[in-house]
Amino acid sequence: MTDMTLGGAHQTLRDEVTKELRRRILSGELAQGERLVEDRLAAALGVSRNPVRESIRVLAAEGFIQVVPRLGATVARLSAEEGEELFDVRMAIEGLAARLAARKRSPATAERLRRLLEQSKEAVEAGRLEAVADLNTAFHLAVGEATGNSYLALMMKPMLQRAQWIFSQTAAARGPHSWTEHLSLCEAIEAGDEDEAQARAVAHVAAARRSFLLAVGRRTKHPND
């Protein structure tokens, strides 16, 4: 029988465990507020407690896990206020990223974005929500990388990991709309229209914001979003 546990894989265990725990948090398999017991996680993943403990530290630094002395670790709760703060930052950073991506447009960039769009469309139509969320993040990361600005791309990765946590909660409703908005953004980038690319990126984030606030039962504080 093939060993399918992470302990049987020849890879850096801390990184692999971190990746798997992050995936389970993003997908909701590990629910917000759920207590994380190192022994149980280690047994489930087929590893020792050490890489689990190290991964919890990494994910705590990323904001996915909350560690309280003497009480242990739990999956963090993402409040509506934190979500709104994240959307404020996304609107600024992703608007700039879209503008720069349009300025630096290339056939290779267009091909990569189109390929991700096709994969996203297939995932949406098949109802594979976890894949939809992953591809949504991959598209935004690809736009960031298309800017040719290493600092911007570096800033976007942790931001978009948090954003995926939000998107995962609304993927069923947002998936088709998000795909259409991504297509529109891709077209503006391909055309090299910096103003339009930035406007479409901001409008896309604003639509995601409204969907999130609706999901958590709040109305936006920004009537023009």
N, C-alpha and C positions, 0 to 999 in steps of 0.2 A: 504494500500500500504506500502511495506517495505521501510524504510528510507535508501537509498543507499549512502547518502552523508557522507563525512568523519566526519561532525559534529554530525552525528547520531551514530557513532561508539564509544564504550566505551574503548578508547585507548588514550595514550598520544598524544594529538593533534599535538604538535610541531614535534614529531618524525614521525607521520603519514603524515603530510603535507610535511615535508622534503623528505620523501621517495617518495611521489607522484610527487613532483616537480622535484626531481632528475630523476625519471623515464621518465618524459615528456621531460626533457633536453636530456637525453641519447637517447631517441627514435626519437628526432627531432621534436616532437610535439611543443615544445618551441624552436624556431630556434635560432642559434647563432646570437647575435646582437639584438634580439627581446626585446623590452621594457617590463618590468614587472610592472604592476599596481596592487598595493596591494588590492584595492577595488574589482577589477575584479577577481583576483585570489581567494579572500575570498568568493565571491559570487559563483564562479564556483565550489569551493570545499565544500561549505556549512559550512564555519567556520567564526569566527571573524577575524579582521585584525591582532590581536596580534600573533597568531601562524604563520601566513603568514610572518609577519615581522621577527619573531624569526628564521624561516626557511631560509629566505633570508640571514640572518647573517651567519647561519651554512654553507649554500651552497657557500657563498662568501668566507668563510675561506677555503673551499675545492677547490676553484678555478673555480666553475661552473658559478658563477654569479659575475658581476662587479658592484660595487656600487660607484657612483660618487656624491659627495656632491652637493646638490641643483638640480641635474639632475635626480637622482633616480637610479634604478637598471635595468640592462639589462643582458641577457644571455651572458656569456663571449664568445669570439671568440678564437678558438684553432688554433694557427698558425702552419705552417709547422715546424718552428724552435722549438716551444714547443713540438711538436710531436716527433721530432728527439731526443730532450733531454730526453723525457720520454722513448723512445726505448733504449737509451744508458743505463739508469738505469735498465730497465727491463731485458736487456741481462745479466747484472751482477747479479741481485738479483734472477731472475728466473732460471738462470743456477745453482746457488748455491742451490736453493730450490730443484731442480730436483736431484742434487747430494745427498743431505741429505735425500730426500724422498726415494731414492734407497737404501741408507744405512740403513734406519729405516723401510724398507718395511715390510708389514704384510698382511695377508689375508683380514683383515678388510679394509685396505687402497685399496687394489686391487679391492675389491667388490664395494667400493664407487666410485672409478674412472670409473670402467666398467659400473656402473649404470648411471653415468652422460654421458658417451659416448653413451650409448644406447638412452638416452633421447635426446641428441644432434643430433644423426643420424635421429631420428624421426622428430625433428623440422626442420632440413635441408631439408629432403625429402618433408615435408609439406609446406615449404616456410614460416614458422613462424619466421620471422627475429628477432623480439624482443625477442622471446624465445631463439633463437640461441645465441644472444648476452648475455642474462642472463646466459645461461648454459656454454658459453665460460668462463665467469668470474667465475662461480661456480667451474669449473674444475681447473682453476689456483689457486683459493683459497684452494681447496681440496689438491692440491699438496703442497701448503705452510703449511697447517695444518698437512700433513703427515710427515713433517720434525721433528715434535716434538719440534721445536724451537719457543717458544712463541714470542720472539722478531722479528724473521723473519716473522712469520704469521701476527703480528701486523703491520709491515711495508708494507706488500703486499696489505692489504685491500684498503687503500686510493689510492695506485698506480694503482690497477686494476680497481677501479671505473673510474679513468681518462682514463685508457686503453680501457674500454668499450665504452667510448664516441667516441674514434677513431674507434674501431671495428664496432660500429653501422653504421658508414659511409661507410664501405666496406663489410658488412655482406653478401650481396647478392653474391658477387664475392668470398669472402674469406671463407664462411661457409663450403663448401665441403672440401676444402684444409685444413682448420683448423681442421676439424674432423679427417682427415687422419693423420695429424701431431700429434694430441693429442693421437691417437691410438698408434702411433709409440713410443711416449714418455711414455705412460702407460706401454707398453711392456718392455721397458728398465728399468723402475722403478720396475716392477714385477720381472724381472730377477736379480735385485740387482746390475746392471752394472752402477756404479757411473759415470764413464767417458762417457759412451754412453748416459746416461740420461742427463747429463749436455750438451753434444754436441747437442743432439736433441732439448733440450729446447732452446738453443741459436739459432739454425737454425730455429726453429719455430718463435721466436721473429723477427729474421732477415727477414723472409718471410713476416710477418705481416708489418714490416717496409717498405718493398718494395711496398707492396700493398697500404699502406697509401700514400706514396710519389707519386705513380702513380695517385692516386685519386685526389691529390691536385696539380698535374701537375709539380712535381719536380723530379729530379733525385737524387739518394742518393749520398752523399759525400763519401761513403765508398764502393769502388768497390768490396770488398770481401764479402760484406753482401749477 
